[in-house]
Amino acid sequence: MINDFSNGRLDEIKAYATEHNLTGSFNKTFARFETYSAKGCEVNLYSDFAPISLYFEITRDGQFVLNGGFIFHGPFDGYGNGGAPSFSVCIDPEKQPGWSIHT
Protein backbone atom coordinates (compact mmCIF):
# COMPACT_ATOMS: atom_id res chain seq x y z
CA MET A 1 0.00 0.00 0.00
CA ILE A 2 1.22 3.49 -0.86
CA ASN A 3 0.05 6.20 1.56
CA ASP A 4 0.28 9.84 0.53
CA PHE A 5 0.91 12.05 3.57
CA SER A 6 2.51 14.79 1.48
CA ASN A 7 -0.32 17.34 1.85
CA GLY A 8 -0.73 17.67 -1.91
CA ARG A 9 2.96 17.60 -2.82
CA LEU A 10 2.62 14.31 -4.72
CA ASP A 11 -0.12 15.82 -6.90
CA GLU A 12 2.06 18.90 -7.51
CA ILE A 13 4.95 16.67 -8.55
CA LYS A 14 2.77 14.67 -10.94
CA ALA A 15 1.49 17.91 -12.50
CA TYR A 16 5.06 19.20 -12.83
CA ALA A 17 6.11 15.96 -14.52
CA THR A 18 3.24 16.23 -17.00
CA GLU A 19 3.81 19.94 -17.66
CA HIS A 20 7.53 19.47 -18.32
CA ASN A 21 7.31 16.21 -20.30
CA LEU A 22 9.00 14.24 -17.49
CA THR A 23 6.36 11.58 -16.88
CA GLY A 24 8.75 8.86 -18.05
CA SER A 25 11.26 9.72 -15.33
CA PHE A 26 8.52 10.09 -12.73
CA ASN A 27 6.85 6.78 -13.62
CA LYS A 28 10.11 4.83 -13.85
CA THR A 29 11.31 6.03 -10.45
CA PHE A 30 7.90 5.87 -8.72
CA ALA A 31 7.54 2.27 -9.93
CA ARG A 32 10.10 1.26 -7.29
CA PHE A 33 7.56 2.22 -4.61
CA GLU A 34 4.90 0.19 -6.42
CA THR A 35 7.26 -2.82 -6.42
CA TYR A 36 7.67 -2.60 -2.64
CA SER A 37 3.92 -2.19 -2.22
CA ALA A 38 3.25 -5.27 -4.38
CA LYS A 39 5.56 -7.26 -2.08
CA GLY A 40 3.44 -6.44 0.96
CA CYS A 41 5.29 -3.37 2.19
CA GLU A 42 3.71 -0.12 3.27
CA VAL A 43 5.14 2.97 1.57
CA ASN A 44 4.52 6.31 3.28
CA LEU A 45 5.20 9.50 1.32
CA TYR A 46 5.79 12.91 2.91
CA SER A 47 6.79 16.39 1.76
CA ASP A 48 10.54 17.00 1.56
CA PHE A 49 12.60 20.18 1.87
CA ALA A 50 14.08 19.64 -1.60
CA PRO A 51 12.06 21.17 -4.47
CA ILE A 52 9.70 18.85 -6.36
CA SER A 53 10.73 15.96 -4.08
CA LEU A 54 9.36 13.64 -1.42
CA TYR A 55 10.61 11.86 1.69
CA PHE A 56 9.58 8.20 2.00
CA GLU A 57 9.51 5.44 4.59
CA ILE A 58 8.96 1.77 3.77
CA THR A 59 7.88 -0.75 6.40
CA ARG A 60 6.73 -4.35 6.39
CA ASP A 61 4.61 -5.72 9.22
CA GLY A 62 5.49 -2.60 11.22
CA GLN A 63 9.25 -3.14 10.82
CA PHE A 64 11.58 -0.64 9.14
CA VAL A 65 12.76 -1.60 5.65
CA LEU A 66 14.04 1.56 3.98
CA ASN A 67 13.75 5.34 4.00
CA GLY A 68 15.08 8.19 1.95
CA GLY A 69 14.20 10.71 -0.72
CA PHE A 70 12.42 10.68 -4.05
CA ILE A 71 14.57 13.57 -5.25
CA PHE A 72 14.22 15.70 -8.37
CA HIS A 73 17.47 16.81 -10.02
CA GLY A 74 17.85 19.45 -12.70
CA PRO A 75 19.81 22.56 -13.59
CA PHE A 76 18.74 24.29 -10.35
CA ASP A 77 20.85 21.84 -8.28
CA GLY A 78 23.62 21.18 -10.78
CA TYR A 79 21.90 17.90 -11.74
CA GLY A 80 22.65 16.49 -8.31
CA ASN A 81 26.10 17.92 -7.58
CA GLY A 82 25.51 17.71 -3.82
CA GLY A 83 24.84 21.39 -3.32
CA ALA A 84 21.74 23.40 -2.50
CA PRO A 85 18.86 23.11 -2.65
CA SER A 86 18.63 19.29 -2.80
CA PHE A 87 21.96 18.47 -1.07
CA SER A 88 21.92 15.13 -2.92
CA VAL A 89 24.38 13.60 -5.35
CA CYS A 90 23.23 12.00 -8.58
CA ILE A 91 25.67 10.04 -10.72
CA ASP A 92 23.64 10.16 -13.95
CA PRO A 93 26.23 11.07 -16.61
CA GLU A 94 23.55 12.35 -19.01
CA LYS A 95 22.58 15.25 -16.72
CA GLN A 96 18.90 15.11 -17.61
CA PRO A 97 16.22 16.50 -15.30
CA GLY A 98 14.30 13.84 -13.42
CA TRP A 99 13.80 11.90 -10.22
CA SER A 100 15.98 9.39 -8.43
CA ILE A 101 15.74 7.45 -5.19
CA HIS A 102 18.26 8.35 -2.47
CA THR A 103 18.60 6.22 0.67
N, C-alpha and C positions, 0 to 999 in steps of 0.2 A: 504494500500500500504506500502511495506517495501522498504525504500530507503537506499542504501549502499553508505555512504560517508566516508568509512573507508580507502580509498586509498589502497585497496588490502588486508587489514588485515582480512576481513571476509573470503576471499579465503584461506589465510594462516591458519586460524583457522579450516576451513573445512578440509584442507589437513592434518593438525596435528591430527584432530579427526580420520580421516581415517587411517593414519599411525600408530596411537597408539591404535587402536581398541576401540575408545571412541565415535563412531557415535551415539550410543544409548543415551548417556548423552547429546551430542550436540543436537540431534533431539528433545529429550524430553523438553529440556530447551528452544530451539529456537521456539518450537511450541507455546509458550506463546505469542511471537511476532505475529505469524500467527493468533492467536485467536483475538488479538486486531485489526489486519489488516482486518480480516473478519467482524468485527463489525463496520467498517467504519473509523477506526483510521489510522493516518499516523505514521509509525514507522521509525525514522531516526537513522541510526547506524553510529558511528564514532570510530576511533581508541581510545584506552584507554592507560594509562600509565602502567597498570598491564599487565604482560605477558599473551599472548594468550587470551586476553579479549577485550571487546568492551564497549563503553559508548553508551547509547540509550536515545532518547527522544520520547515520544508518545504524539501526539496531535489529537484533533478531531475538525474539523471546525475551525482550527487556534487557538484553546484554549488548554492550557496545561492540560494534563491528568496525566502523570507519567514520571519520568526519573530515571536513575540509571546506574548500571553496569551489564553486562553479563560477569561474572567473573569466570575464571578458577582457581580451587584449586587443589593442589597436594602436594607432599612432599616438593617442593621448598618453599612453604609458610606455612608449618605446617598444611596442609589441612584446611586452613582458620582460623588460630589462631589469626588473627588480626595484625600480624606483616608484615614486608617487604617480598616480594615486592608488594603484593596486598593490604595490609592494610584493609582487609575485614574479617569478621568473618562468618564462616560457621558452622552450628550446626548439620551437618550430622554425626551421631555416627559411621558410617561404615568407615569413612576416606578413601574414594575411590576418585581417581582423576576424575574431571569432572567440569561442568559448573553449576552455579546457578545465579539467578537474585537477585541483591541487589538494594534496593531503598532507 
